[in-house]
Amino acid sequence: MSEKEMNAYRFGTGKEPTDEMLEQIMKEVAQEARESSKKVENARFEQMRRNIAAKQEKWAEQINQIINS
């Protein structure tokens, strides 16, 4: 199926999509979901890294205060 045919199809037209159309749509949705999930996961881990760095800095300051007291 050509990209033009895929882009021309609309679900609300009352016309049922072909199996080939549905398969292509499902593949595209799955790919977009994987990409979106990966972005969220990367953002989450980056935030965790920032939180760890902030806590390490806080602990280092507290340890230095104890050592220098």
Residue pairs with C-beta under 8 A, 6 or more apart in sequence:
1 18
1 20
1 21
1 24
5 21
6 21
6 24
6 25
9 15
9 17
9 21
11 17
17 25
